[in-house]
Amino acid sequence: SIKGIHFKWNEDDRKDIGVLAQDVEKVAPELVRPILDGDGKEMHKAVNYNGIVAMLVEAVKELTARVEELEA
């Protein structure tokens, strides 16, 4: 349910690639944190990409084990 996207930052129109925090939050809420303005109001959400890398490592290990099982 998490998909990679291309986007532009609102602040400087810089192009980037990432994931939607709202998608990540559904699967792993601990990997998302709110970014607040000076008044404590949520401006947007930030994703902990190091945590996503850890999830991907585990997913690759699971898929590798499954492939090896099917090949045996």
PDB file with SEQRES, HELIX, SHEET and CRYST1 records, atoms N, CA, C and O in Angstrom:
SEQRES   1 A   72  SER ILE LYS GLY ILE HIS PHE LYS TRP ASN GLU ASP ASP          
SEQRES   2 A   72  ARG LYS ASP ILE GLY VAL LEU ALA GLN ASP VAL GLU LYS          
SEQRES   3 A   72  VAL ALA PRO GLU LEU VAL ARG PRO ILE LEU ASP GLY ASP          
SEQRES   4 A   72  GLY LYS GLU MET HIS LYS ALA VAL ASN TYR ASN GLY ILE          
SEQRES   5 A   72  VAL ALA MET LEU VAL GLU ALA VAL LYS GLU LEU THR ALA          
SEQRES   6 A   72  ARG VAL GLU GLU LEU GLU ALA                                  
HELIX    1 AA1 ALA A   21  VAL A   27  1                                   7    
HELIX    2 AA2 PRO A   29  LEU A   31  5                                   3    
HELIX    3 AA3 TYR A   49  GLU A   71  1                                  23    
SHEET    1 AA1 2 GLY A   4  LYS A   8  0                                        
SHEET    2 AA1 2 LYS A  15  VAL A  19 -1                                        
SHEET    1 AA2 2 VAL A  32  LEU A  36  0                                        
SHEET    2 AA2 2 GLU A  42  VAL A  47 -1                                        
CRYST1    1.000    1.000    1.000  90.00  90.00  90.00 P 1           1          
ATOM      1  N   SER A   1       0.811  -1.204   0.000  1.00  0.00           N  
ATOM      2  CA  SER A   1       0.000   0.000   0.000  1.00  0.00           C  
ATOM      3  C   SER A   1       0.853   1.268   0.000  1.00  0.00           C  
ATOM      4  O   SER A   1       0.328   2.370  -0.153  1.00  0.00           O  
ATOM      5  N   ILE A   2       2.162   1.114   0.170  1.00  0.00           N  
ATOM      6  CA  ILE A   2       3.063   2.271   0.092  1.00  0.00           C  
ATOM      7  C   ILE A   2       3.645   2.304  -1.313  1.00  0.00           C  
ATOM      8  O   ILE A   2       4.194   1.309  -1.787  1.00  0.00           O  
ATOM      9  N   LYS A   3       3.527   3.441  -1.974  1.00  0.00           N  
ATOM     10  CA  LYS A   3       4.069   3.537  -3.324  1.00  0.00           C  
ATOM     11  C   LYS A   3       5.011   4.728  -3.419  1.00  0.00           C  
ATOM     12  O   LYS A   3       4.829   5.738  -2.740  1.00  0.00           O  
ATOM     13  N   GLY A   4       6.013   4.594  -4.266  1.00  0.00           N  
ATOM     14  CA  GLY A   4       6.943   5.685  -4.502  1.00  0.00           C  
ATOM     15  C   GLY A   4       6.309   6.724  -5.405  1.00  0.00           C  
ATOM     16  O   GLY A   4       5.558   6.390  -6.322  1.00  0.00           O  
ATOM     17  N   ILE A   5       6.615   7.987  -5.142  1.00  0.00           N  
ATOM     18  CA  ILE A   5       6.051   9.080  -5.939  1.00  0.00           C  
ATOM     19  C   ILE A   5       7.141  10.105  -6.286  1.00  0.00           C  
ATOM     20  O   ILE A   5       8.150  10.221  -5.590  1.00  0.00           O  
ATOM     21  N   HIS A   6       6.913  10.833  -7.367  1.00  0.00           N  
ATOM     22  CA  HIS A   6       7.703  12.008  -7.727  1.00  0.00           C  
ATOM     23  C   HIS A   6       6.902  13.213  -7.271  1.00  0.00           C  
ATOM     24  O   HIS A   6       5.681  13.238  -7.422  1.00  0.00           O  
ATOM     25  N   PHE A   7       7.583  14.227  -6.708  1.00  0.00           N  
ATOM     26  CA  PHE A   7       6.866  15.420  -6.269  1.00  0.00           C  
ATOM     27  C   PHE A   7       7.788  16.625  -6.289  1.00  0.00           C  
ATOM     28  O   PHE A   7       9.001  16.491  -6.447  1.00  0.00           O  
ATOM     29  N   LYS A   8       7.200  17.809  -6.126  1.00  0.00           N  
ATOM     30  CA  LYS A   8       7.957  19.048  -5.997  1.00  0.00           C  
ATOM     31  C   LYS A   8       7.679  19.640  -4.623  1.00  0.00           C  
ATOM     32  O   LYS A   8       6.543  19.632  -4.149  1.00  0.00           O  
ATOM     33  N   TRP A   9       8.732  20.155  -3.987  1.00  0.00           N  
ATOM     34  CA  TRP A   9       8.575  20.822  -2.704  1.00  0.00           C  
ATOM     35  C   TRP A   9       7.899  22.171  -2.920  1.00  0.00           C  
ATOM     36  O   TRP A   9       8.229  22.892  -3.861  1.00  0.00           O  
ATOM     37  N   ASN A  10       6.953  22.509  -2.050  1.00  0.00           N  
ATOM     38  CA  ASN A  10       6.244  23.791  -2.148  1.00  0.00           C  
ATOM     39  C   ASN A  10       7.180  24.982  -1.927  1.00  0.00           C  
ATOM     40  O   ASN A  10       7.019  26.031  -2.550  1.00  0.00           O  
ATOM     41  N   GLU A  11       8.152  24.811  -1.041  1.00  0.00           N  
ATOM     42  CA  GLU A  11       9.016  25.918  -0.648  1.00  0.00           C  
ATOM     43  C   GLU A  11       9.886  26.437  -1.791  1.00  0.00           C  
ATOM     44  O   GLU A  11      10.042  27.647  -1.953  1.00  0.00           O  
ATOM     45  N   ASP A  12      10.453  25.523  -2.584  1.00  0.00           N  
ATOM     46  CA  ASP A  12      11.411  25.956  -3.599  1.00  0.00           C  
ATOM     47  C   ASP A  12      11.226  25.272  -4.959  1.00  0.00           C  
ATOM     48  O   ASP A  12      12.080  25.399  -5.837  1.00  0.00           O  
ATOM     49  N   ASP A  13      10.125  24.557  -5.132  1.00  0.00           N  
ATOM     50  CA  ASP A  13       9.805  23.912  -6.406  1.00  0.00           C  
ATOM     51  C   ASP A  13      10.835  22.847  -6.812  1.00  0.00           C  
ATOM     52  O   ASP A  13      10.921  22.462  -7.979  1.00  0.00           O  
ATOM     53  N   ARG A  14      11.613  22.380  -5.825  1.00  0.00           N  
ATOM     54  CA  ARG A  14      12.637  21.358  -6.071  1.00  0.00           C  
ATOM     55  C   ARG A  14      11.972  20.006  -6.277  1.00  0.00           C  
ATOM     56  O   ARG A  14      11.062  19.634  -5.535  1.00  0.00           O  
ATOM     57  N   LYS A  15      12.435  19.262  -7.301  1.00  0.00           N  
ATOM     58  CA  LYS A  15      11.901  17.928  -7.571  1.00  0.00           C  
ATOM     59  C   LYS A  15      12.518  16.917  -6.610  1.00  0.00           C  
ATOM     60  O   LYS A  15      13.678  17.043  -6.218  1.00  0.00           O  
ATOM     61  N   ASP A  16      11.724  15.908  -6.237  1.00  0.00           N  
ATOM     62  CA  ASP A  16      12.190  14.881  -5.310  1.00  0.00           C  
ATOM     63  C   ASP A  16      11.400  13.600  -5.539  1.00  0.00           C  
ATOM     64  O   ASP A  16      10.423  13.580  -6.288  1.00  0.00           O  
ATOM     65  N   ILE A  17      11.834  12.549  -4.890  1.00  0.00           N  
ATOM     66  CA  ILE A  17      11.157  11.254  -4.925  1.00  0.00           C  
ATOM     67  C   ILE A  17      10.995  10.793  -3.481  1.00  0.00           C  
ATOM     68  O   ILE A  17      11.900  10.966  -2.665  1.00  0.00           O  
ATOM     69  N   GLY A  18       9.851  10.210  -3.170  1.00  0.00           N  
ATOM     70  CA  GLY A  18       9.629   9.743  -1.811  1.00  0.00           C  
ATOM     71  C   GLY A  18       8.379   8.900  -1.719  1.00  0.00           C  
ATOM     72  O   GLY A  18       7.946   8.282  -2.692  1.00  0.00           O  
ATOM     73  N   VAL A  19       7.815   8.887  -0.544  1.00  0.00           N  
ATOM     74  CA  VAL A  19       6.568   8.163  -0.273  1.00  0.00           C  
ATOM     75  C   VAL A  19       5.625   9.117   0.450  1.00  0.00           C  
ATOM     76  O   VAL A  19       6.068  10.101   1.042  1.00  0.00           O  
ATOM     77  N   LEU A  20       4.336   8.830   0.404  1.00  0.00           N  
ATOM     78  CA  LEU A  20       3.360   9.639   1.117  1.00  0.00           C  
ATOM     79  C   LEU A  20       3.329   9.240   2.594  1.00  0.00           C  
ATOM     80  O   LEU A  20       3.145   8.070   2.931  1.00  0.00           O  
ATOM     81  N   ALA A  21       3.508  10.217   3.451  1.00  0.00           N  
ATOM     82  CA  ALA A  21       3.495   9.946   4.889  1.00  0.00           C  
ATOM     83  C   ALA A  21       2.180   9.298   5.312  1.00  0.00           C  
ATOM     84  O   ALA A  21       2.168   8.440   6.194  1.00  0.00           O  
ATOM     85  N   GLN A  22       1.082   9.702   4.693  1.00  0.00           N  
ATOM     86  CA  GLN A  22      -0.222   9.146   5.058  1.00  0.00           C  
ATOM     87  C   GLN A  22      -0.281   7.647   4.739  1.00  0.00           C  
ATOM     88  O   GLN A  22      -0.916   6.890   5.475  1.00  0.00           O  
ATOM     89  N   ASP A  23       0.368   7.208   3.657  1.00  0.00           N  
ATOM     90  CA  ASP A  23       0.419   5.780   3.330  1.00  0.00           C  
ATOM     91  C   ASP A  23       1.267   5.018   4.340  1.00  0.00           C  
ATOM     92  O   ASP A  23       0.887   3.942   4.801  1.00  0.00           O  
ATOM     93  N   VAL A  24       2.416   5.588   4.676  1.00  0.00           N  
ATOM     94  CA  VAL A  24       3.313   4.947   5.646  1.00  0.00           C  
ATOM     95  C   VAL A  24       2.631   4.860   7.004  1.00  0.00           C  
ATOM     96  O   VAL A  24       2.742   3.849   7.698  1.00  0.00           O  
ATOM     97  N   GLU A  25       1.934   5.911   7.375  1.00  0.00           N  
ATOM     98  CA  GLU A  25       1.269   5.976   8.679  1.00  0.00           C  
ATOM     99  C   GLU A  25       0.260   4.844   8.869  1.00  0.00           C  
ATOM    100  O   GLU A  25       0.064   4.376   9.991  1.00  0.00           O  
ATOM    101  N   LYS A  26      -0.379   4.402   7.789  1.00  0.00           N  
ATOM    102  CA  LYS A  26      -1.339   3.306   7.875  1.00  0.00           C  
ATOM    103  C   LYS A  26      -0.665   1.980   8.192  1.00  0.00           C  
ATOM    104  O   LYS A  26      -1.250   1.126   8.857  1.00  0.00           O  
ATOM    105  N   VAL A  27       0.563   1.808   7.716  1.00  0.00           N  
ATOM    106  CA  VAL A  27       1.289   0.545   7.874  1.00  0.00           C  
ATOM    107  C   VAL A  27       2.211   0.571   9.083  1.00  0.00           C  
ATOM    108  O   VAL A  27       2.297  -0.404   9.829  1.00  0.00           O  
ATOM    109  N   ALA A  28       2.900   1.691   9.272  1.00  0.00           N  
ATOM    110  CA  ALA A  28       3.883   1.804  10.351  1.00  0.00           C  
ATOM    111  C   ALA A  28       3.843   3.225  10.921  1.00  0.00           C  
ATOM    112  O   ALA A  28       4.699   4.044  10.587  1.00  0.00           O  
ATOM    113  N   PRO A  29       2.865   3.528  11.771  1.00  0.00           N  
ATOM    114  CA  PRO A  29       2.714   4.893  12.289  1.00  0.00           C  
ATOM    115  C   PRO A  29       3.934   5.398  13.055  1.00  0.00           C  
ATOM    116  O   PRO A  29       4.139   6.607  13.166  1.00  0.00           O  
ATOM    117  N   GLU A  30       4.734   4.489  13.577  1.00  0.00           N  
ATOM    118  CA  GLU A  30       5.928   4.912  14.312  1.00  0.00           C  
ATOM    119  C   GLU A  30       6.990   5.539  13.406  1.00  0.00           C  
ATOM    120  O   GLU A  30       7.948   6.136  13.897  1.00  0.00           O  
ATOM    121  N   LEU A  31       6.826   5.409  12.104  1.00  0.00           N  
ATOM    122  CA  LEU A  31       7.784   5.984  11.151  1.00  0.00           C  
ATOM    123  C   LEU A  31       7.364   7.359  10.640  1.00  0.00           C  
ATOM    124  O   LEU A  31       8.002   7.904   9.740  1.00  0.00           O  
ATOM    125  N   VAL A  32       6.302   7.922  11.202  1.00  0.00           N  
ATOM    126  CA  VAL A  32       5.801   9.221  10.757  1.00  0.00           C  
ATOM    127  C   VAL A  32       5.682  10.148  11.962  1.00  0.00           C  
ATOM    128  O   VAL A  32       5.212   9.755  13.029  1.00  0.00           O  
ATOM    129  N   ARG A  33       6.123  11.396  11.759  1.00  0.00           N  
ATOM    130  CA  ARG A  33       5.975  12.389  12.831  1.00  0.00           C  
ATOM    131  C   ARG A  33       5.467  13.697  12.246  1.00  0.00           C  
ATOM    132  O   ARG A  33       5.773  14.031  11.101  1.00  0.00           O  
ATOM    133  N   PRO A  34       4.699  14.431  13.026  1.00  0.00           N  
ATOM    134  CA  PRO A  34       4.190  15.713  12.526  1.00  0.00           C  
ATOM    135  C   PRO A  34       5.279  16.781  12.570  1.00  0.00           C  
ATOM    136  O   PRO A  34       6.116  16.782  13.473  1.00  0.00           O  
ATOM    137  N   ILE A  35       5.267  17.680  11.604  1.00  0.00           N  
ATOM    138  CA  ILE A  35       6.115  18.862  11.607  1.00  0.00           C  
ATOM    139  C   ILE A  35       5.202  20.036  11.961  1.00  0.00           C  
ATOM    140  O   ILE A  35       4.220  20.301  11.268  1.00  0.00           O  
ATOM    141  N   LEU A  36       5.536  20.733  13.040  1.00  0.00           N  
ATOM    142  CA  LEU A  36       4.676  21.780  13.569  1.00  0.00           C  
ATOM    143  C   LEU A  36       5.222  23.168  13.250  1.00  0.00           C  
ATOM    144  O   LEU A  36       6.432  23.359  13.133  1.00  0.00           O  
ATOM    145  N   ASP A  37       4.323  24.123  13.113  1.00  0.00           N  
ATOM    146  CA  ASP A  37       4.752  25.512  12.943  1.00  0.00           C  
ATOM    147  C   ASP A  37       5.015  26.114  14.327  1.00  0.00           C  
ATOM    148  O   ASP A  37       4.925  25.410  15.333  1.00  0.00           O  
ATOM    149  N   GLY A  38       5.330  27.374  14.384  1.00  0.00           N  
ATOM    150  CA  GLY A  38       5.650  28.031  15.649  1.00  0.00           C  
ATOM    151  C   GLY A  38       4.507  28.060  16.643  1.00  0.00           C  
ATOM    152  O   GLY A  38       4.731  28.226  17.842  1.00  0.00           O  
ATOM    153  N   ASP A  39       3.287  27.900  16.162  1.00  0.00           N  
ATOM    154  CA  ASP A  39       2.110  27.898  17.035  1.00  0.00           C  
ATOM    155  C   ASP A  39       1.705  26.496  17.468  1.00  0.00           C  
ATOM    156  O   ASP A  39       0.706  26.327  18.166  1.00  0.00           O  
ATOM    157  N   GLY A  40       2.472  25.491  17.060  1.00  0.00           N  
ATOM    158  CA  GLY A  40       2.141  24.117  17.411  1.00  0.00           C  
ATOM    159  C   GLY A  40       1.149  23.461  16.474  1.00  0.00           C  
ATOM    160  O   GLY A  40       0.693  22.347  16.732  1.00  0.00           O  
ATOM    161  N   LYS A  41       0.809  24.141  15.385  1.00  0.00           N  
ATOM    162  CA  LYS A  41      -0.129  23.589  14.402  1.00  0.00           C  
ATOM    163  C   LYS A  41       0.639  22.712  13.408  1.00  0.00           C  
ATOM    164  O   LYS A  41       1.723  23.075  12.952  1.00  0.00           O  
ATOM    165  N   GLU A  42       0.056  21.549  13.082  1.00  0.00           N  
ATOM    166  CA  GLU A  42       0.716  20.644  12.149  1.00  0.00           C  
ATOM    167  C   GLU A  42       0.736  21.240  10.748  1.00  0.00           C  
ATOM    168  O   GLU A  42      -0.305  21.587  10.191  1.00  0.00           O  
ATOM    169  N   MET A  43       1.947  21.356  10.185  1.00  0.00           N  
ATOM    170  CA  MET A  43       2.102  21.871   8.816  1.00  0.00           C  
ATOM    171  C   MET A  43       2.090  20.721   7.817  1.00  0.00           C  
ATOM    172  O   MET A  43       1.417  20.787   6.789  1.00  0.00           O  
ATOM    173  N   HIS A  44       2.841  19.665   8.129  1.00  0.00           N  
ATOM    174  CA  HIS A  44       2.886  18.470   7.300  1.00  0.00           C  
ATOM    175  C   HIS A  44       3.478  17.338   8.124  1.00  0.00           C  
ATOM    176  O   HIS A  44       3.746  17.510   9.313  1.00  0.00           O  
ATOM    177  N   LYS A  45       3.684  16.189   7.507  1.00  0.00           N  
ATOM    178  CA  LYS A  45       4.220  15.025   8.203  1.00  0.00           C  
ATOM    179  C   LYS A  45       5.543  14.629   7.574  1.00  0.00           C  
ATOM    180  O   LYS A  45       5.750  14.820   6.375  1.00  0.00           O  
ATOM    181  N   ALA A  46       6.437  14.080   8.382  1.00  0.00           N  
ATOM    182  CA  ALA A  46       7.744  13.647   7.916  1.00  0.00           C  
ATOM    183  C   ALA A  46       7.873  12.134   8.092  1.00  0.00           C  
ATOM    184  O   ALA A  46       7.369  11.560   9.057  1.00  0.00           O  
ATOM    185  N   VAL A  47       8.551  11.512   7.153  1.00  0.00           N  
ATOM    186  CA  VAL A  47       8.755  10.061   7.166  1.00  0.00           C  
ATOM    187  C   VAL A  47      10.182   9.748   7.598  1.00  0.00           C  
ATOM    188  O   VAL A  47      11.130  10.388   7.143  1.00  0.00           O  
ATOM    189  N   ASN A  48      10.329   8.768   8.469  1.00  0.00           N  
ATOM    190  CA  ASN A  48      11.645   8.266   8.871  1.00  0.00           C  
ATOM    191  C   ASN A  48      12.085   7.240   7.819  1.00  0.00           C  
ATOM    192  O   ASN A  48      11.718   6.067   7.891  1.00  0.00           O  
ATOM    193  N   TYR A  49      12.873   7.698   6.845  1.00  0.00           N  
ATOM    194  CA  TYR A  49      13.278   6.823   5.753  1.00  0.00           C  
ATOM    195  C   TYR A  49      14.234   5.722   6.207  1.00  0.00           C  
ATOM    196  O   TYR A  49      14.267   4.656   5.591  1.00  0.00           O  
ATOM    197  N   ASN A  50      15.014   5.948   7.266  1.00  0.00           N  
ATOM    198  CA  ASN A  50      15.866   4.879   7.792  1.00  0.00           C  
ATOM    199  C   ASN A  50      15.011   3.698   8.248  1.00  0.00           C  
ATOM    200  O   ASN A  50      15.384   2.541   8.050  1.00  0.00           O  
ATOM    201  N   GLY A  51      13.879   3.989   8.850  1.00  0.00           N  
ATOM    202  CA  GLY A  51      12.973   2.925   9.271  1.00  0.00           C  
ATOM    203  C   GLY A  51      12.390   2.179   8.089  1.00  0.00           C  
ATOM    204  O   GLY A  51      12.196   0.965   8.152  1.00  0.00           O  
ATOM    205  N   ILE A  52      12.107   2.900   7.007  1.00  0.00           N  
ATOM    206  CA  ILE A  52      11.580   2.241   5.806  1.00  0.00           C  
ATOM    207  C   ILE A  52      12.632   1.321   5.215  1.00  0.00           C  
ATOM    208  O   ILE A  52      12.308   0.229   4.747  1.00  0.00           O  
ATOM    209  N   VAL A  53      13.897   1.751   5.231  1.00  0.00           N  
ATOM    210  CA  VAL A  53      14.974   0.890   4.728  1.00  0.00           C  
ATOM    211  C   VAL A  53      15.018  -0.409   5.522  1.00  0.00           C  
ATOM    212  O   VAL A  53      15.177  -1.482   4.940  1.00  0.00           O  
ATOM    213  N   ALA A  54      14.880  -0.327   6.831  1.00  0.00           N  
ATOM    214  CA  ALA A  54      14.881  -1.531   7.663  1.00  0.00           C  
ATOM    215  C   ALA A  54      13.723  -2.453   7.288  1.00  0.00           C  
ATOM    216  O   ALA A  54      13.891  -3.671   7.232  1.00  0.00           O  
ATOM    217  N   MET A  55      12.548  -1.873   7.032  1.00  0.00           N  
ATOM    218  CA  MET A  55      11.403  -2.681   6.606  1.00  0.00           C  
ATOM    219  C   MET A  55      11.679  -3.355   5.266  1.00  0.00           C  
ATOM    220  O   MET A  55      11.319  -4.516   5.070  1.00  0.00           O  
ATOM    221  N   LEU A  56      12.313  -2.635   4.344  1.00  0.00           N  
ATOM    222  CA  LEU A  56      12.625  -3.195   3.030  1.00  0.00           C  
ATOM    223  C   LEU A  56      13.634  -4.325   3.130  1.00  0.00           C  
ATOM    224  O   LEU A  56      13.516  -5.322   2.417  1.00  0.00           O  
ATOM    225  N   VAL A  57      14.628  -4.186   4.006  1.00  0.00           N  
ATOM    226  CA  VAL A  57      15.615  -5.255   4.210  1.00  0.00           C  
ATOM    227  C   VAL A  57      14.909  -6.527   4.660  1.00  0.00           C  
ATOM    228  O   VAL A  57      15.183  -7.611   4.145  1.00  0.00           O  
ATOM    229  N   GLU A  58      14.007  -6.394   5.613  1.00  0.00           N  
ATOM    230  CA  GLU A  58      13.275  -7.560   6.099  1.00  0.00           C  
ATOM    231  C   GLU A  58      12.378  -8.157   5.018  1.00  0.00           C  
ATOM    232  O   GLU A  58      12.256  -9.378   4.920  1.00  0.00           O  
ATOM    233  N   ALA A  59      11.753  -7.309   4.210  1.00  0.00           N  
ATOM    234  CA  ALA A  59      10.893  -7.798   3.129  1.00  0.00           C  
ATOM    235  C   ALA A  59      11.721  -8.566   2.099  1.00  0.00           C  
ATOM    236  O   ALA A  59      11.280  -9.605   1.607  1.00  0.00           O  
ATOM    237  N   VAL A  60      12.906  -8.071   1.770  1.00  0.00           N  
ATOM    238  CA  VAL A  60      13.775  -8.764   0.819  1.00  0.00           C  
ATOM    239  C   VAL A  60      14.203 -10.120   1.382  1.00  0.00           C  
ATOM    240  O   VAL A  60      14.250 -11.105   0.646  1.00  0.00           O  
ATOM    241  N   LYS A  61      14.512 -10.178   2.664  1.00  0.00           N  
ATOM    242  CA  LYS A  61      14.883 -11.452   3.285  1.00  0.00           C  
ATOM    243  C   LYS A  61      13.727 -12.455   3.208  1.00  0.00           C  
ATOM    244  O   LYS A  61      13.940 -13.630   2.910  1.00  0.00           O  
ATOM    245  N   GLU A  62      12.517 -11.992   3.476  1.00  0.00           N  
ATOM    246  CA  GLU A  62      11.344 -12.869   3.393  1.00  0.00           C  
ATOM    247  C   GLU A  62      11.120 -13.361   1.973  1.00  0.00           C  
ATOM    248  O   GLU A  62      10.839 -14.540   1.756  1.00  0.00           O  
ATOM    249  N   LEU A  63      11.245 -12.462   1.008  1.00  0.00           N  
ATOM    250  CA  LEU A  63      11.051 -12.853  -0.397  1.00  0.00           C  
ATOM    251  C   LEU A  63      12.143 -13.809  -0.865  1.00  0.00           C  
ATOM    252  O   LEU A  63      11.868 -14.752  -1.607  1.00  0.00           O  
ATOM    253  N   THR A  64      13.365 -13.572  -0.438  1.00  0.00           N  
ATOM    254  CA  THR A  64      14.467 -14.469  -0.799  1.00  0.00           C  
ATOM    255  C   THR A  64      14.226 -15.865  -0.243  1.00  0.00           C  
ATOM    256  O   THR A  64      14.436 -16.857  -0.942  1.00  0.00           O  
ATOM    257  N   ALA A  65      13.789 -15.948   1.005  1.00  0.00           N  
ATOM    258  CA  ALA A  65      13.491 -17.245   1.606  1.00  0.00           C  
ATOM    259  C   ALA A  65      12.371 -17.944   0.849  1.00  0.00           C  
ATOM    260  O   ALA A  65      12.424 -19.155   0.635  1.00  0.00           O  
ATOM    261  N   ARG A  66      11.360 -17.187   0.445  1.00  0.00           N  
ATOM    262  CA  ARG A  66      10.232 -17.774  -0.300  1.00  0.00           C  
ATOM    263  C   ARG A  66      10.674 -18.276  -1.670  1.00  0.00           C  
ATOM    264  O   ARG A  66      10.254 -19.350  -2.099  1.00  0.00           O  
ATOM    265  N   VAL A  67      11.512 -17.515  -2.354  1.00  0.00           N  
ATOM    266  CA  VAL A  67      12.027 -17.929  -3.657  1.00  0.00           C  
ATOM    267  C   VAL A  67      12.857 -19.210  -3.512  1.00  0.00           C  
ATOM    268  O   VAL A  67      12.717 -20.147  -4.298  1.00  0.00           O  
ATOM    269  N   GLU A  68      13.719 -19.231  -2.499  1.00  0.00           N  
ATOM    270  CA  GLU A  68      14.545 -20.429  -2.270  1.00  0.00           C  
ATOM    271  C   GLU A  68      13.669 -21.638  -1.976  1.00  0.00           C  
ATOM    272  O   GLU A  68      13.964 -22.741  -2.437  1.00  0.00           O  
ATOM    273  N   GLU A  69      12.601 -21.447  -1.218  1.00  0.00           N  
ATOM    274  CA  GLU A  69      11.669 -22.534  -0.906  1.00  0.00           C  
ATOM    275  C   GLU A  69      10.990 -23.030  -2.182  1.00  0.00           C  
ATOM    276  O   GLU A  69      10.856 -24.238  -2.380  1.00  0.00           O  
ATOM    277  N   LEU A  70      10.566 -22.121  -3.037  1.00  0.00           N  
ATOM    278  CA  LEU A  70       9.889 -22.517  -4.262  1.00  0.00           C  
ATOM    279  C   LEU A  70      10.839 -23.180  -5.262  1.00  0.00           C  
ATOM    280  O   LEU A  70      10.426 -24.047  -6.033  1.00  0.00           O  
ATOM    281  N   GLU A  71      12.088 -22.780  -5.248  1.00  0.00           N  
ATOM    282  CA  GLU A  71      13.072 -23.373  -6.155  1.00  0.00           C  
ATOM    283  C   GLU A  71      13.521 -24.759  -5.711  1.00  0.00           C  
ATOM    284  O   GLU A  71      14.018 -25.540  -6.523  1.00  0.00           O  
ATOM    285  N   ALA A  72      13.350 -25.068  -4.433  1.00  0.00           N  
ATOM    286  CA  ALA A  72      13.807 -26.368  -3.898  1.00  0.00           C  
ATOM    287  C   ALA A  72      12.893 -27.500  -4.321  1.00  0.00           C  
ATOM    288  O   ALA A  72      13.130 -28.653  -3.960  1.00  0.00           O  
TER     289      ALA A  72                                                      
END                                                                             
